[in-house]
């Protein structure tokens, strides 16, 4: 979709960088508007689901980097940074999800003390 927008913008003499920047900014606003409407109780389950999607994005970035399809050194550097940030996001999301699931586990009861104060 964005490739078509960039091609259409180029036909009208608009710089593709400006078009891509506008798409990035608008996507940020839409993302903020969507996430701000989600109740706090749903943030962690949604994050758990998006970790799987982000994992696919990281895998795609690794494949593109591995194929080395006519990428300039700047594009390769940006791709490496994106893969690193994506990996941090996935790992952090799974750690938070694991902590959330630990809250639902029952804890062992402490040993009961009898009348003399000794453990039974």
N, C-alpha and C positions, 0 to 999 in steps of 0.2 A: 504494500500500500504506500509506504513512504517513498519507495523507489519511483512510483508513478507520480507522486506529488513533486518530487525533485525534478523529474523529467518535464512535467508540465510547467513548473516554475522556470526551468531553464529555457523553455520555448518562449517565455515572455521576457527573458533577459534578467531574471532575478537570480542572484547568486545562490547556488545550492547550499552554501554554508549558512546563509541567513534563513533559508527554508528549514534546514535541519535544526537550527537553533530555535526557531519558532515552534517546531514540533516538540522539541525537548521541553521548552518552557510550558507549553499548553499541556503536555502530558504530566508535568509536575503539578500544575494547578488542578487538573482532573483527579490525579492520585490523591492529593491532599483533601479535596472535596469528598471523595469517596470514603477515605479512611476516617475522616473526622466524624462521619455519620454513623460509624460502627460502634455499638456499645462496648464498654471495656471488657465485659465478660466474653466477648467473641474474638478479641484481639489474638490471644494465644492459639486457639484452634485455627484461625485464618492464617497465622504465621506458619503453623505446622504444615498446612496445605501448600502454601506458597514456597516452602523450602524445597519441595519436590520439583516444582516448576523451575525454581532458580537453579537447582541441580542440573536440570536439562540444559539450561542456558550456559552454565559453566562447562558442561561436557561439549556443547556445540562450539564454544570458544576454543577449547583445547583442540578439537578436531580441525577447526579453521587454522589455528596457529601451527598445528602439526603438518597440514598439507602445504602451508607456505604459498598460497595462491597469490602470486604477484603482489605481496604486501610491502609497502615501504617500511623502513626502520621505525618511523614515527607510528605507523599503524600497528606494527608488531608490539611496540612499547605500550601503546594504549590498550591493546588486547591483553597483554600480560597484567597490567594494572587492573583491568576489568575482571580478569579471572581471579586474581588475588582477592579483590573486594567481594566478588561473588562467593568465593570459598569461605571467607570470614563470615559472610551473612548466613550461609547454609549451616556452618558449624555452630555459630552462635544461636541460630534459631532452634537447632536440635537440642542444644544444651538447655535453653529456656523451656522447651517442650518437655524435656526429661525432668526438670525441676517441677514443672506443673504436674506431671504424672505422679511424682513422688508425694505430692500433697494429698493424693487420694489413697495412699497406702496406709494401712492401719499400723500403729506403733505398738510395740510390746508393752504390756502394762508393767509398771515398776513392782518389785516384790512388796507384798503387804507386810506390815509390822503388827505384831500382836500387842497385847496390853503392856508387856514389859519393855517394849521398844526393840525387840529382837525380830529379825526377819524370819518369816515362816516358810 
